[in-house]
Amino acid sequence: RVDYLEELLGDSADQHAREVDALRAAHAKHVDEVKSVKALHAAHSPIEDRLAYVEKLLGDAADAHVEEISAAHAKIDAMHGRLSACERNSGVLGDLKRAHAGVA
């Protein structure tokens, strides 16, 4: 009987030792996976920073373009006004040219 109990306890101890080894291996694998996840998570932060930078850069460029387009429109409007004035006065200029031609 004692031999049987010793054998049973020995088998149980061996089984427990194998299970503890398997748990240690699983734990080590889990630790490695957690490290990988943490590394990937740390890599996300710079991506978010870079995206924010690109969005700001595009916003600034769009604002600058709006200002440039507004300035160009203002210049075109001023030029159109001057051209309209010239067209209105073209008859007067023609009369002056004819009058000068008759004096000379």
C-alpha positions in Angstrom: 0.0 0.0 0.0 2.7 2.5 0.9 4.5 1.7 -2.4 1.2 2.4 -4.2 0.7 5.7 -2.4 4.3 6.7 -3.1 3.9 5.9 -6.8 0.6 7.8 -6.9 2.1 10.8 -5.2 5.2 10.7 -7.5 3.0 10.5 -10.6 0.9 13.4 -9.3 4.0 15.5 -8.5 5.3 14.8 -12.0 2.0 15.8 -13.6 2.0 19.0 -11.5 5.6 19.8 -12.5 4.7 19.4 -16.2 1.6 21.6 -15.7 3.7 24.3 -13.9 6.3 24.1 -16.8 3.5 24.6 -19.3 2.1 27.5 -17.3 5.5 29.1 -17.2 5.9 28.7 -21.0 2.4 30.2 -21.6 3.2 33.1 -19.3 6.5 33.8 -21.0 4.7 33.8 -24.4 2.0 36.1 -23.0 4.7 38.5 -21.7 6.3 38.6 -25.2 2.9 39.3 -26.8 2.1 42.1 -24.3 5.5 43.6 -25.1 4.7 43.5 -28.8 1.3 45.2 -28.2 2.9 47.9 -26.1 5.5 48.5 -28.9 2.7 48.8 -31.5 0.8 51.1 -29.3 3.8 53.3 -28.8 4.2 53.5 -32.6 0.7 54.8 -33.0 1.4 58.0 -31.1 3.9 59.3 -33.7 1.4 58.5 -36.5 -1.2 60.5 -34.7 1.3 63.4 -34.3 2.3 63.2 -38.0 -1.4 63.2 -39.1 -2.1 66.2 -36.9 0.9 68.0 -38.5 -0.2 67.1 -42.0 -3.8 68.3 -41.3 -2.4 71.6 -39.9 -0.1 72.0 -42.9 -3.0 71.5 -45.3 -5.2 73.9 -43.3 -2.5 76.6 -43.4 -1.9 76.1 -47.1 -5.7 76.3 -47.8 -5.9 79.5 -45.7 -2.9 81.0 -47.7 -4.5 80.1 -51.0 -7.8 81.7 -50.0 -5.9 84.9 -49.1 -4.0 84.8 -52.4 -7.2 84.1 -54.4 -9.0 87.0 -52.7 -6.1 89.3 -53.5 -6.1 88.2 -57.1 -9.9 88.8 -57.4 -9.5 92.2 -55.9 -6.8 93.0 -58.5 -9.0 91.7 -61.3 -11.9 93.8 -60.1 -9.8 96.9 -60.0 -8.5 96.2 -63.5 -12.0 95.6 -64.7 -13.0 99.0 -63.3 -10.1 100.8 -65.0 -10.9 99.0 -68.3 -14.6 100.0 -68.0 -13.5 103.6 -67.4 -11.3 103.5 -70.5 -14.1 102.1 -72.6 -16.4 104.9 -71.3 -13.9 107.5 -72.2 -12.8 106.1 -75.5 -15.3 108.3 -77.4 -14.0 111.4 -75.7 -10.4 110.3 -76.5 -11.4 109.8 -80.1 -12.9 113.3 -80.3 -9.7 114.8 -78.8 -7.6 113.0 -81.3 -9.7 114.3 -84.2 -9.6 117.7 -82.7 -5.8 117.7 -82.4 -5.5 116.3 -85.9 -7.5 119.2 -87.2 -5.3 121.8 -85.3 -2.1 120.4 -86.6 
